[in-house]
Amino acid sequence: MIDGSRAARHADELESRLRALGDAAFNRWIAPLRRAGRADGRVRLEAPSAFHADYVERTYVDAIRAALRWADPSVESVRITAPPP
């Protein structure tokens, strides 16, 4: 989820913080996310589907943002998107 970013240096701790949501939740909802972009403190992660993106945005985006901010305080917001149809 974080490859290519400054937060990659903290990947193990970042994953541990997100796994605190529960292994099942992490494996089902967080692990499939892929880094899709970053600009001006905004991180965009891509989910495998629109349903997945919507669920993660509603349920886990605050936890994801907090974990990313721990690794890189310049992160201001996180957006979960879906691939184009």
Secondary structure, 3 states (H helix, E strand, C coil): CCCCCHHHHHHHHHHHHHHCCCHHHHHHHHCCCEEEEEECCEEEEECCCHHHHHHHHHHCHHHHHHHHHHHCCCCCEEEEECCCC
